[in-house]
């Protein structure tokens, strides 16, 4: 069965910096992915506008179903109490294009390692 699995990363906007939370959407009874941010051992991680953030997301395919053919990354921003979805270009949102250790479809319980490099745009709010 082909399924779609969605990660939600929360990007928090604070002052002149951005803060990336390693929290991801949690589902009942399944493992939660881990997120490693280059140059940041412990959140909050200050992100500089005009630079890139590099992340490695480790996940277990049992979070989808028996087989997973489409994996999609979704990013949300928090501005005060408001949460806004950020559109990623297809080349970033389609996880299968950026898997480091395997290819889609993933088998049940297979470890997936996804690399994401995302620009922190100058137009993001201060």
Secondary structure, DSSP 4 states (H G I P E B T S, - for coil): ---EEEEEEEEEEETTEEEEEEEE---TTSPPPEEEETTBSSS--EE-TTEEEEEEEEEEGGGS-SEE-EEEEEEEEEETTEEEEEPPPHHHHBGGGGBSS--SSEETT-EEEEEEEEEE-TTS--
